[in-house]
Amino acid sequence: MECREAVVSSLSWALIAGGALYLLQQTRSHTPYGRYAPPGESRCCPARLGWFLQEVPAFLLPLLILLYTDAEPGNTGDKSTGRTLLLGTFMLHYFHRTFIYSFLMRGRPVPLPIVLYAAIFCSLNGFLQGHFLLHCARYDPGWLTHARLAAGFLLFVCGLIINIHSDHILRSLRRPGETVYRIPYGGMFEFVSGANFFGEIVEWCGYAVATWSLPTFAFAFFTVCSIGPRAVHHHRYDYQQRFEDYPRSRKALIPFIL
């Protein structure tokens, strides 16, 4: 399959524009979702099933592209490395979110349209990342020794660990059936209220640094714009206003800064 540069460029800029518009909208009025959804809103999809359905395209589409991509003569090394290292980081995140996190999470049923919109996004982004890395990206012979690649992978791994550990802390705050709110402690929660969001942002920034391309930057930018406001909202309304003894030294998303 040949590289569709026009498609890659269009989808990348669409992600950047969509992220910027979403961020602008969130500064004016917070979009209701999950626990913030208006009472009586139709909720017809269990949380675990909904999360599985919306995340699985981002794993399956790159996997299918990988399986049906033939090595090009004279470019086998680049293709093989790109499959196992670069696209592998993207797929690792979504394997965890689809087949592990979705079955561990606890949450309320979610409106089916939200699941559908998320599944469409994950499908487009999964195709974009897979198609670009396997059919469009080109690397010089010594790229494996670049410091940028090592730094990007290190950031990705650190972000993944922070994200998984933070989710574990949040799940441990409540026993099955409980609906009470508690203050999370430990890990990055000692520094920020949105430790799980911070971890995911670090992941995709590391991924963008390692791959150094427009599509991966676009995804990292969209991630910051979409979950950054959620972290700020949780910080202000779930923690600071709810708990008088909430640690005042904690920031919303970025340690010591924001």
CORQUIBEL-V874977 format. One record per residue. N is the residue number from 1. SS is DSSP state (h for helix, s for strand, l for the rest). PHI is phi as a letter, one per 30 degrees, with the letter a starting at -180 (999 if undefined). Layout:
# CORQUIBEL-V874977
n=N ss=SS phi=PHI
n=N ss=SS phi=PHI
This chain:
# CORQUIBEL-V874977
n=1 ss=l phi=999
n=2 ss=l phi=d
n=3 ss=l phi=d
n=4 ss=l phi=c
n=5 ss=h phi=d
n=6 ss=h phi=d
n=7 ss=h phi=d
n=8 ss=h phi=d
n=9 ss=h phi=d
n=10 ss=h phi=d
n=11 ss=h phi=d
n=12 ss=h phi=d
n=13 ss=h phi=d
n=14 ss=h phi=d
n=15 ss=h phi=d
n=16 ss=h phi=d
n=17 ss=h phi=d
n=18 ss=h phi=d
n=19 ss=h phi=d
n=20 ss=h phi=d
n=21 ss=h phi=d
n=22 ss=h phi=d
n=23 ss=h phi=d
n=24 ss=h phi=d
n=25 ss=h phi=d
n=26 ss=h phi=d
n=27 ss=h phi=d
n=28 ss=h phi=c
n=29 ss=l phi=a
n=30 ss=l phi=d
n=31 ss=l phi=d
n=32 ss=l phi=d
n=33 ss=l phi=a
n=34 ss=h phi=h
n=35 ss=h phi=d
n=36 ss=h phi=c
n=37 ss=l phi=d
n=38 ss=l phi=e
n=39 ss=l phi=e
n=40 ss=l phi=i
n=41 ss=l phi=d
n=42 ss=l phi=d
n=43 ss=l phi=b
n=44 ss=l phi=b
n=45 ss=s phi=b
n=46 ss=l phi=e
n=47 ss=h phi=e
n=48 ss=h phi=d
n=49 ss=h phi=d
n=50 ss=h phi=d
n=51 ss=h phi=d
n=52 ss=h phi=e
n=53 ss=h phi=d
n=54 ss=h phi=d
n=55 ss=h phi=c
n=56 ss=h phi=d
n=57 ss=h phi=d
n=58 ss=h phi=d
n=59 ss=h phi=c
n=60 ss=h phi=d
n=61 ss=h phi=d
n=62 ss=h phi=d
n=63 ss=h phi=d
n=64 ss=h phi=d
n=65 ss=h phi=d
n=66 ss=h phi=d
n=67 ss=h phi=d
n=68 ss=l phi=c
n=69 ss=l phi=c
n=70 ss=l phi=d
n=71 ss=l phi=d
n=72 ss=l phi=d
n=73 ss=l phi=e
n=74 ss=l phi=i
n=75 ss=l phi=b
n=76 ss=h phi=d
n=77 ss=h phi=d
n=78 ss=h phi=d
n=79 ss=h phi=d
n=80 ss=h phi=d
n=81 ss=h phi=d
n=82 ss=h phi=d
n=83 ss=h phi=d
n=84 ss=h phi=d
n=85 ss=h phi=c
n=86 ss=h phi=d
n=87 ss=h phi=d
n=88 ss=h phi=d
n=89 ss=h phi=d
n=90 ss=h phi=d
n=91 ss=h phi=d
n=92 ss=h phi=d
n=93 ss=h phi=e
n=94 ss=h phi=d
n=95 ss=h phi=d
n=96 ss=h phi=d
n=97 ss=h phi=d
n=98 ss=h phi=d
n=99 ss=h phi=c
n=100 ss=h phi=b
n=101 ss=h phi=e
n=102 ss=h phi=d
n=103 ss=h phi=c
n=104 ss=h phi=c
n=105 ss=l phi=d
n=106 ss=l phi=b
n=107 ss=l phi=a
n=108 ss=l phi=d
n=109 ss=l phi=e
n=110 ss=s phi=b
n=111 ss=l phi=d
n=112 ss=h phi=e
n=113 ss=h phi=e
n=114 ss=h phi=d
n=115 ss=h phi=d
n=116 ss=h phi=d
n=117 ss=h phi=d
n=118 ss=h phi=d
n=119 ss=h phi=d
n=120 ss=h phi=d
n=121 ss=h phi=d
n=122 ss=h phi=d
n=123 ss=h phi=d
n=124 ss=h phi=d
n=125 ss=h phi=d
n=126 ss=h phi=d
n=127 ss=h phi=d
n=128 ss=h phi=e
n=129 ss=h phi=d
n=130 ss=h phi=d
n=131 ss=h phi=d
n=132 ss=h phi=d
n=133 ss=h phi=d
n=134 ss=h phi=c
n=135 ss=h phi=b
n=136 ss=h phi=c
n=137 ss=l phi=d
n=138 ss=l phi=b
n=139 ss=l phi=b
n=140 ss=l phi=d
n=141 ss=l phi=e
n=142 ss=l phi=c
n=143 ss=h phi=d
n=144 ss=h phi=d
n=145 ss=h phi=c
n=146 ss=l phi=d
n=147 ss=h phi=d
n=148 ss=h phi=d
n=149 ss=h phi=d
n=150 ss=h phi=d
n=151 ss=h phi=d
n=152 ss=h phi=d
n=153 ss=h phi=d
n=154 ss=h phi=d
n=155 ss=h phi=d
n=156 ss=h phi=d
n=157 ss=h phi=d
n=158 ss=h phi=d
n=159 ss=h phi=d
n=160 ss=h phi=d
n=161 ss=h phi=d
n=162 ss=h phi=d
n=163 ss=h phi=d
n=164 ss=h phi=d
n=165 ss=h phi=d
n=166 ss=h phi=d
n=167 ss=h phi=d
n=168 ss=h phi=d
n=169 ss=h phi=d
n=170 ss=h phi=d
n=171 ss=h phi=d
n=172 ss=h phi=d
n=173 ss=l phi=d
n=174 ss=l phi=b
n=175 ss=l phi=d
n=176 ss=l phi=e
n=177 ss=l phi=j
n=178 ss=l phi=d
n=179 ss=l phi=b
n=180 ss=l phi=d
n=181 ss=l phi=c
n=182 ss=l phi=b
n=183 ss=l phi=d
n=184 ss=l phi=d
n=185 ss=l phi=b
n=186 ss=l phi=j
n=187 ss=h phi=h
n=188 ss=h phi=d
n=189 ss=h phi=d
n=190 ss=h phi=d
n=191 ss=l phi=c
n=192 ss=s phi=b
n=193 ss=l phi=d
n=194 ss=l phi=c
n=195 ss=h phi=d
n=196 ss=h phi=d
n=197 ss=h phi=d
n=198 ss=h phi=e
n=199 ss=h phi=d
n=200 ss=h phi=d
n=201 ss=h phi=d
n=202 ss=h phi=d
n=203 ss=h phi=e
n=204 ss=h phi=d
n=205 ss=h phi=d
n=206 ss=h phi=d
n=207 ss=h phi=d
n=208 ss=h phi=d
n=209 ss=h phi=d
n=210 ss=h phi=d
n=211 ss=h phi=d
n=212 ss=l phi=h
n=213 ss=l phi=a
n=214 ss=h phi=d
n=215 ss=h phi=d
n=216 ss=h phi=d
n=217 ss=h phi=d
n=218 ss=h phi=e
n=219 ss=h phi=d
n=220 ss=h phi=d
n=221 ss=h phi=d
n=222 ss=h phi=d
n=223 ss=h phi=d
n=224 ss=h phi=e
n=225 ss=h phi=d
n=226 ss=h phi=d
n=227 ss=h phi=c
n=228 ss=h phi=e
n=229 ss=h phi=d
n=230 ss=h phi=d
n=231 ss=h phi=d
n=232 ss=h phi=d
n=233 ss=h phi=d
n=234 ss=h phi=e
n=235 ss=h phi=d
n=236 ss=h phi=d
n=237 ss=h phi=c
n=238 ss=h phi=d
n=239 ss=h phi=c
n=240 ss=h phi=d
n=241 ss=l phi=d
n=242 ss=l phi=d
n=243 ss=l phi=c
n=244 ss=l phi=d
n=245 ss=l phi=c
n=246 ss=l phi=d
n=247 ss=l phi=e
n=248 ss=l phi=d
n=249 ss=l phi=d
n=250 ss=l phi=d
n=251 ss=s phi=c
n=252 ss=l phi=d
n=253 ss=l phi=b
n=254 ss=l phi=c
n=255 ss=l phi=e
n=256 ss=l phi=i
n=257 ss=l phi=b
n=258 ss=l phi=b
